[in-house]
Amino acid sequence: MTNKTKAASIGARVRELRKERHWTQVRLAALLGISQGHLSQLERGNQSFSAEQLLAILKHFNVNLDRISPEKAPAGSQIQNALAREGAGHLAESEDILPSESLKNATAVIREALVSADSARQVAAVAPVLVSHVGQINLTRLRNEFAELGLAHRLDWALECTLEAIKQESAQPLPREWRLKYRRAVTIIEAFYAPSFALRQGLPYDAENPSPFDVLDPEITSKEALKETIENLPPIARKWRIATGIKVNDFVRALRGARGAD
């Protein structure tokens, strides 16, 4: 679908939704802060709605994105755009992808990235998102959500990788803004883990009944690939029993990229 065709489809759906709710163009234009003539052009598909305008329409008409979107964007693209908006500025953000209501805050973005991301780069990008929003994220609640999904230690692994990456980055001179951000993130993450025996001394291990590995990487598609990955696990991944090739250095690169140091 071309951009022009997509704009026409979205415009037609917005017009249809507006008429269903018995809104005039004048009323909707006032909501969006534009002129009636501009709205008319948007509804005809001669111009494209901005992401902010579409979000305002979704919110005020209380409908899902599918109601006006002509096609469903790939989950990985949605996640990447959301990561970029929430602090991972080194990731390319596509203007063609409409923002998803399910990824409306940093907590949701971190959860979806660790569950459904389609690349190691997206997974590691949770590090700058955590740094940017760690004070607003309820880590205990988020950990419980992962436990309910059967992924109890995936968040713990990501947090420890982020913590180690921050410490490595903090060993070099940093702009004051980033030094303060990193210090706050370390303080909050370490406080969250303070009661945890697991982080300080490693997870309890039962040789006779070891816990299964949580397979994170989408590239692990066979028993042979899983075996090879496990044999070469980074230390933190081995401790939390996460089957992945993602290392602390990947999180370090994400932090550097987010602050424009790459």
Secondary structure, 3 states (H helix, E strand, C coil): CCHHHHHHHHHHHHHHHHHHCCCCHHHHHHHHCCCHHHHHHHHCCCCCCCHHHHHHHHHHHCCCHHHCCCCCCCHHHHHHHHHHHCCCCCCCCCCCCCCCHHHCCHHHHHHHHHHHCCCHHHHHCHHHHHHHHHHHCCHHHHHHHHHHCCCCCHHHHHHHHHHHHHHHHHCCCCCHHHHHHHHHHHHHHHHHHCCCHHHHHCCCCCCCCCCCCEECCCCCCCHHHHHHHHHCCCHHHHHHCEECCCCHHHHHHHHHHHCCCC
